[in-house]
Amino acid sequence: MTKNILIRKINEGDRAAFIKMSRDFYSSPAVLHDVPDEYHTRAFCELMRSDEYLECLIFEADEGEIAGYALLAKTYSREAGGIAVWIDELYVLPAFRGRGIGGSFFCWLHENIPAARYRLETEPENERARKLYARYGYKEFPYLQMVKETPSFQ
């Protein structure tokens, strides 16, 4: 179990670590498909520009080592009656899994980033993640999501 987990906002010095973890996340079974490599850099640039739409939290373990990250997207939800925070990505490096970092993140999130609704996605087969989310009050949402890609958007 990790004794102390520091959760902090990403900074310019985290560029290489973030991009590597982001690539690892998108090549894992946690997502349906990989994304073009430039998307990792675009996300980092947006994070450095502003936290208006996207915010990244870096997890540091006891030894000050980067242990993972969470990427949050913010929107207003009429249905929820206020701000909705999408936990767009939650990634813990393999060496740090099973140490309570995910649970520490959810406790920190709910105490420090108020929202009318917190929302996330997971693959149905990802039982470990689903159990973690359920422990912190998340439940399946009855909506089927639909998406339209606009590949020419820059």
DOTORLO-182389 format. One record per atom (N, C-alpha, C): residue number from 1; residue in one letter; x, y, z. Coordinates in steps of 0.001 Angstrom, whole numbers, plus 500000, padded with zeros to 6 digits. Example, Ala and Ser with C-alpha at 12.3 -4.5 7.8 and 13.67 -1.06 7.14 Angstrom:
<nodes>
1,a,513190,494310,507800
1,a,512300,495500,507800
1,a,513200,496700,507800
2,s,512850,497750,507080
2,s,513670,498940,507140
2,s,512900,500030,507870
</nodes>
This chain:
<nodes>
1,m,500835,498823,500000
1,m,500000,500000,500000
1,m,500883,501244,500000
2,t,500567,502199,499173
2,t,501318,503444,499142
2,t,500940,504260,500367
3,k,501951,504663,501124
3,k,501696,505427,502348
3,k,501156,506803,502035
4,n,501806,507454,501127
4,n,501452,508824,500812
4,n,501395,508992,499312
5,i,500310,509516,498830
5,i,500213,509806,497402
5,i,499991,511305,497273
6,l,500829,511928,496495
6,l,500685,513352,496220
6,l,499944,513478,494896
7,i,498908,514282,494885
7,i,498154,514546,493666
7,i,498329,516029,493376
8,r,498877,516312,492201
8,r,499174,517697,491842
8,r,498832,517949,490381
9,k,498707,519239,490028
9,k,498458,519597,488632
9,k,499720,519344,487814
10,i,499502,518983,486581
10,i,500602,518766,485648
10,i,501342,520079,485409
11,n,502629,519971,485071
11,n,503395,521167,484709
11,n,504295,520851,483520
12,e,504939,521858,482981
12,e,505769,521700,481776
12,e,506827,520620,481952
13,g,507357,520466,483151
13,g,508376,519455,483408
13,g,507868,518028,483303
14,d,506554,517854,483219
14,d,505949,516521,483125
14,d,505728,516057,481687
15,r,506151,516841,480718
15,r,505876,516550,479303
15,r,506242,515115,478917
16,a,507475,514730,479108
16,a,507928,513402,478654
16,a,507177,512287,479379
17,a,507022,512424,480689
17,a,506323,511391,481470
17,a,504867,511290,481038
18,f,504199,512435,480851
18,f,502795,512422,480441
18,f,502636,511758,479082
19,i,503456,512167,478116
19,i,503314,511617,476765
19,i,503578,510114,476768
20,k,504556,509666,477516
20,k,504830,508218,477591
20,k,503649,507482,478220
21,m,503136,507988,479343
21,m,501993,507324,479985
21,m,500765,507358,479094
22,s,500554,508477,478397
22,s,499409,508599,477500
22,s,499507,507574,476369
23,r,500691,507410,475826
23,r,500889,506392,474782
23,r,500618,504995,475341
24,d,501131,504731,476539
24,d,500904,503427,477169
24,d,499407,503181,477384
25,f,498711,504202,477884
25,f,497272,504081,478119
25,f,496545,503723,476826
26,y,496870,504442,475746
26,y,496161,504227,474488
26,y,496593,502976,473731
27,s,497604,502297,474221
27,s,497967,501015,473604
27,s,497567,499858,474523
28,s,496772,500159,475542
28,s,496339,499144,476508
28,s,494925,498660,476185
29,p,494510,497564,476835
29,p,493137,497074,476635
29,p,492072,497981,477258
30,a,492478,499050,477963
30,a,491516,499954,478596
30,a,490769,500811,477581
31,v,491264,500849,476344
31,v,490630,501673,475311
31,v,490319,500813,474089
32,l,489409,501301,473266
32,l,489014,500544,472083
32,l,490084,500547,470998
33,h,490818,501653,470887
33,h,491839,501757,469844
33,h,492858,502828,470212
34,d,494002,502735,469594
34,d,495055,503718,469774
34,d,494630,505025,469098
35,v,495359,506095,469387
35,v,495110,507381,468738
35,v,496389,507795,468011
36,p,496263,508677,467023
36,p,497475,509154,466346
36,p,498444,509778,467354
37,d,499721,509578,467127
37,d,500738,510029,468071
37,d,500640,511525,468354
38,e,500297,512313,467366
38,e,500217,513769,467570
38,e,499153,514155,468599
39,y,498160,513308,468843
39,y,497113,513629,469816
39,y,497675,513720,471231
40,h,498707,512952,471536
40,h,499316,513015,472866
40,h,499945,514385,473082
41,t,500645,514863,472073
41,t,501283,516177,472157
41,t,500234,517285,472172
42,r,499191,517143,471359
42,r,498116,518151,471349
42,r,497477,518279,472731
43,a,497237,517126,473366
43,a,496632,517164,474711
43,a,497548,517881,475677
44,f,498841,517576,475627
44,f,499775,518240,476533
44,f,499780,519749,476283
45,c,499799,520156,475027
45,c,499791,521593,474708
45,c,498523,522265,475229
46,e,497385,521604,475102
46,e,496134,522165,475633
46,e,496202,522286,477149
47,l,496789,521290,477802
47,l,496929,521333,479261
47,l,497803,522500,479705
48,m,498811,522824,478928
48,m,499690,523941,479266
48,m,499045,525283,478931
49,r,498137,525288,477953
49,r,497462,526524,477557
49,r,496463,526975,478612
50,s,495676,526006,479134
50,s,494584,526359,480036
50,s,494034,525100,480685
51,d,493351,525257,481798
51,d,492642,524110,482374
51,d,491130,524321,482261
52,e,490728,525176,481320
52,e,489317,525483,481117
52,e,488516,524254,480694
53,y,489060,523469,479775
53,y,488354,522303,479259
53,y,488939,520993,479763
54,l,490220,520987,479951
54,l,490949,519766,480253
54,l,491907,520035,481398
55,e,491947,519124,482340
55,e,492853,519257,483483
55,e,493522,517911,483710
56,c,494799,517946,484031
56,c,495533,516714,484293
56,c,496113,516753,485697
57,l,495907,515681,486400
57,l,496463,515516,487734
57,l,497511,514422,487672
58,i,498667,514698,488229
58,i,499771,513746,488271
58,i,499794,513106,489652
59,f,500008,511794,489693
59,f,500121,511066,490955
59,f,501599,510821,491230
60,e,502044,511201,492414
60,e,503404,510901,492836
60,e,503340,509980,494036
61,a,504163,508929,494004
61,a,504215,507957,495097
61,a,505153,508459,496196
62,d,505289,507645,497233
62,d,506095,507978,498409
62,d,507465,508539,498065
63,e,508102,507936,497096
63,e,509474,508293,496760
63,e,509549,509494,495820
64,g,508431,510126,495518
64,g,508405,511254,494597
64,g,508369,510827,493138
65,e,508274,509526,492903
65,e,508206,509026,491531
65,e,506807,509251,490968
66,i,506738,509584,489682
66,i,505439,509697,489027
66,i,504854,508296,488912
67,a,503622,508150,489407
67,a,502971,506845,489459
67,a,501796,506736,488499
68,g,501367,507856,487906
68,g,500240,507821,486997
68,g,499629,509198,486834
69,y,498451,509220,486238
69,y,497765,510493,486014
69,y,496270,510273,485832
70,a,495539,511367,485962
70,a,494112,511399,485616
70,a,493897,512605,484718
71,l,493128,512401,483676
71,l,492789,513473,482756
71,l,491305,513754,482909
72,l,490971,514978,483244
72,l,489594,515377,483504
72,l,489113,516346,482437
73,a,487924,516121,481917
73,a,487289,517032,480971
73,a,486076,517632,481678
74,k,485883,518921,481493
74,k,484808,519612,482205
74,k,483758,520131,481230
75,t,482521,520024,481647
75,t,481412,520522,480848
75,t,480272,520905,481791
76,y,479269,521555,481254
76,y,478067,521847,482018
76,y,476995,520863,481578
77,s,476325,520242,482534
77,s,475284,519271,482220
77,s,473927,519788,482688
78,r,473038,520024,481752
78,r,471674,520426,482120
78,r,471003,519315,482903
79,e,471223,518095,482469
79,e,470599,516948,483110
79,e,471026,516817,484572
80,a,472284,517131,484858
80,a,472797,517035,486228
80,a,472599,518343,486994
81,g,472289,519415,486277
81,g,472052,520700,486927
81,g,473315,521426,487338
82,g,474419,521164,486665
82,g,475656,521858,487007
82,g,476850,521287,486269
83,i,478006,521574,486811
83,i,479256,521134,486205
83,i,479364,519617,486262
84,a,479778,519046,485144
84,a,480053,517605,485074
84,a,481538,517441,484783
85,v,482160,516573,485539
85,v,483571,516265,485336
85,v,483665,514858,484773
86,w,484234,514761,483593
86,w,484487,513467,482960
86,w,485882,513019,483352
87,i,485971,511877,483927
87,i,487280,511283,484185
87,i,487617,510574,482882
88,d,488264,511313,482010
88,d,488501,510846,480648
88,d,489563,509759,480604
89,e,490580,509899,481429
89,e,491635,508890,481509
89,e,492076,508765,482960
90,l,492271,507550,483391
90,l,492839,507261,484710
90,l,493863,506168,484482
91,y,495127,506510,484689
91,y,496202,505576,484385
91,y,497185,505515,485550
92,v,497428,504313,486018
92,v,498430,504063,487048
92,v,499470,503139,486432
93,l,500724,503527,486537
93,l,501804,502707,485992
93,l,501763,501313,486608
94,p,502065,500277,485826
94,p,501981,498896,486331
94,p,502708,498665,487659
95,a,503864,499265,487864
95,a,504636,499057,489103
95,a,503919,499598,490335
96,f,502925,500473,490142
96,f,502238,501105,491266
96,f,500802,500619,491440
97,r,500359,499709,490610
97,r,498979,499214,490709
97,r,498801,498360,491961
98,g,497596,498406,492501
98,g,497285,497623,493696
98,g,497756,498267,494981
99,r,498167,499525,494922
99,r,498674,500227,496110
99,r,497702,501267,496656
100,g,496510,501323,496106
100,g,495515,502263,496620
100,g,495531,503630,495966
101,i,496272,503773,494873
101,i,496363,505078,494214
101,i,495018,505474,493607
102,g,494324,504541,492971
102,g,493015,504849,492394
102,g,492035,505325,493454
103,g,491995,504641,494581
103,g,491112,505052,495674
103,g,491494,506417,496226
104,s,492799,506658,496372
104,s,493264,507976,496846
104,s,492831,509068,495883
105,f,492910,508773,494583
105,f,492489,509744,493584
105,f,491010,510085,493733
106,f,490144,509065,493847
106,f,488715,509348,493945
106,f,488382,510140,495204
107,c,488998,509820,496319
107,c,488775,510603,497543
107,c,489196,512046,497331
108,w,490381,512244,496756
108,w,490893,513592,496503
108,w,489968,514343,495553
109,l,489573,513688,494463
109,l,488714,514312,493457
109,l,487415,514810,494071
110,h,486733,513942,494804
110,h,485431,514299,495367
110,h,485540,515402,496414
111,e,486670,515505,497082
111,e,486873,516557,498090
111,e,487345,517873,497479
112,n,488049,517820,496355
112,n,488726,519011,495842
112,n,488181,519584,494545
113,i,487441,518820,493796
113,i,486878,519329,492546
113,i,485370,519079,492577
114,p,484629,520028,493121
114,p,483181,519837,493242
114,p,482498,519812,491879
115,a,481521,518945,491766
115,a,480764,518820,490522
115,a,479389,518258,490826
116,a,478435,518568,489959
116,a,477098,518000,490081
116,a,477105,516530,489684
117,r,478041,516189,488806
117,r,478147,514806,488339
117,r,479602,514524,487960
118,y,480031,513328,488312
118,y,481314,512799,487849
118,y,480968,511643,486922
119,r,481664,511566,485829
119,r,481326,510547,484833
119,r,482605,509939,484286
120,l,482535,508661,483945
120,l,483678,507983,483363
120,l,483205,506847,482487
121,e,484132,506310,481729
121,e,483846,505163,480872
121,e,484830,504058,481212
122,t,484419,502842,480953
122,t,485320,501708,481082
122,t,484875,500613,480129
123,e,485801,499788,479774
123,e,485469,498622,478970
123,e,484679,497653,479852
124,p,483641,497019,479338
124,p,482862,496082,480156
124,p,483717,494957,480753
125,e,484779,494569,480051
125,e,485630,493472,480517
125,e,486581,493889,481643
126,n,486703,495184,481890
126,n,487660,495665,482884
126,n,487043,495588,484288
127,e,486917,494362,484779
127,e,486265,494116,486071
127,e,486956,494822,487228
128,r,488278,494822,487215
128,r,489023,495451,488311
128,r,488678,496941,488423
129,a,488668,497625,487281
129,a,488323,499044,487279
129,a,486868,499246,487697
130,r,485974,498426,487177
130,r,484552,498566,487516
130,r,484312,498407,489010
131,k,485015,497470,489641
131,k,484876,497280,491091
131,k,485390,498499,491852
132,l,486512,499056,491407
132,l,487044,500261,492037
132,l,486031,501393,491936
133,y,485493,501626,490748
133,y,484549,502722,490548
133,y,483292,502528,491399
134,a,482794,501321,491456
134,a,481598,501035,492254
134,a,481849,501309,493739
135,r,483048,501000,494224
135,r,483379,501269,495634
135,r,483260,502743,495977
136,y,483439,503611,494988
136,y,483373,505048,495221
136,y,482060,505655,494733
137,g,481042,504817,494559
137,g,479700,505306,494297
137,g,479305,505424,492836
138,y,480142,504994,491925
138,y,479809,505067,490507
138,y,478930,503884,490125
139,k,477975,504153,489240
139,k,477081,503084,488778
139,k,476944,503178,487272
140,e,476488,502107,486686
140,e,476315,502102,485234
140,e,475255,503107,484835
141,f,475519,503779,483741
141,f,474626,504795,483206
141,f,473842,504148,482073
142,p,472536,504304,482025
142,p,471740,503557,481047
142,p,471791,504085,479614
143,y,472601,505097,479361
143,y,472661,505631,478007
143,y,473635,504855,477136
144,l,473299,504777,475873
144,l,474223,504301,474859
144,l,474867,505551,474272
145,q,476161,505606,474235
145,q,476832,506775,473688
145,q,476997,506634,472193
146,m,476948,507750,471513
146,m,477194,507791,470079
146,m,478241,508876,469840
147,v,478985,508736,468778
147,v,480059,509684,468510
147,v,480185,509910,467013
148,k,480555,511113,466642
148,k,480876,511429,465252
148,k,482268,512031,465259
149,e,483178,511402,464556
149,e,484553,511897,464467
149,e,484647,512956,463378
150,t,485481,513940,463598
150,t,485769,514947,462581
150,t,487290,514992,462412
151,p,487829,514065,461631
151,p,489283,513913,461522
151,p,489995,515146,460978
152,s,489296,516011,460262
152,s,489963,517171,459688
152,s,490124,518298,460698
153,f,489521,518185,461875
153,f,489630,519228,462899
153,f,491070,519359,463356
154,q,491569,520539,463426
154,q,492953,520785,463896
154,q,492909,521633,465107
</nodes>
